Amino acid sequence: MKKMDETTTMLKALTDARGISGHEKEARQVMEKYIKPFADELFTDNLGSLIAKKTGNDNGPKIMVAGHLDEVGFMVTRIDKNGFIYFQTVGGWWNQVMLAQRVTIMTAKGDVTGVIGSKPPHILSPEARKKPVAIKDMFIDVGASDKEEAMEFGIRPGDSIVPYFEFTPLKNEKMLMAKAWDNRIGCAIAIEVLKQLKDVEHPNIVYGVGTIQEEVGLRGARTSAHAINPDIGFGVDVGIAGDTPGISDKDADSKLGKGPQIILYDASMISHKGLRDFIIDIAEEQQIPFQYSSMSGGGTDSGAIHLTANGVPSLSITIATRYIHSHAAILHRDDFENAVKLIVEAIKKLDRDTVKEIILS
């Protein structure tokens, strides 16, 4: 692998950081490091969402670009007498992607490595072997001989358990594999948007935000949007890729490398038609590739942002990603770069009059 450039180094740092919902500190510190040089002001809300403010026009509208800091993971609930760790999921997990995966338990005494285990198939009945193992029947093996030794390691109920995976560019180096693309790619977009606006005039105030606890109910987007009171909101996140075997176009038709996704509808929000049309017009004018997408289940931070105060026209712009909510997901760097370009071009045009037109459209 060739030496990583500045952007790839940032993407690695963001995705390697550990930050399940409710324990986003490490990921927040990484985002803060990378966004601070491009912000006029940096602060957090009272739950821990990071807010970076960049002023173009003091009297212009407030534009919020939000990616969430948290990733799906687990939490220790109890330790049995033999030293095995039981847990609950934090965020949505499909049990078939969990077994035999390595995890890191973040304790007050430091990191403890473990692996997710279950009763071996060799001793199951033929009927039981045909069924996926239920999450309630899984445990984490940290190599402890008993409960006392596990506690000596520092493990206690409430500790965060994070999927372990190291950022890896594939042979085609635009294809990037990592844990936590959901949603450190959104954080990276917010950072890069502020970076590209550093010496550029824009008729508004831009807020690049890393929200907390999205995976458990869009919570940080709600509190940070109250702190900002934006006029326009963009939720930047991952979306479903439909370019792997077994997926039909009617299920999902987005492909990696074919541009960011404009979300028409999801379970948390119907996208604002005026803002959606505005963004599509810019994409077509600037010849920025994009794809349409909708999701009957799941939501993004836009779902909370658009309900702030008396309403915020909002739109989700997402990156098609394979294998989300697992230890290893894959996305395409071009989609990231085109999402940034699209949002930057939009921000350049979002003056007070344009926002008023969007609201009334």
Secondary structure by P-SEA (a helix, b strand, c coil): cccccaaaaaaaaaaacccccccaaaaaaaaaaaacccccbbbbcccbbbbbbbbccccbbbbbbbbbccccbbbbccccccbbbbbbbcccccccccccbbbbbbccccbbbbbbcccccccccccccccccccccbbbbcccccaaaaaaacccccbbbbbbbccccccccccccccccccaaaaaaaaaaaaaaccccccbbbbbcccccccccaaaaaaaaaaccccbbbbbbbbbbcccccccccccccccccccccccccccccccaaaaaaaaaaaaaacbbbbbbcccccccaaaaaaacccccbbbbbbcccccccccbbbbbaaaaaaaaaaaaaaaacccaaaaaaaaac
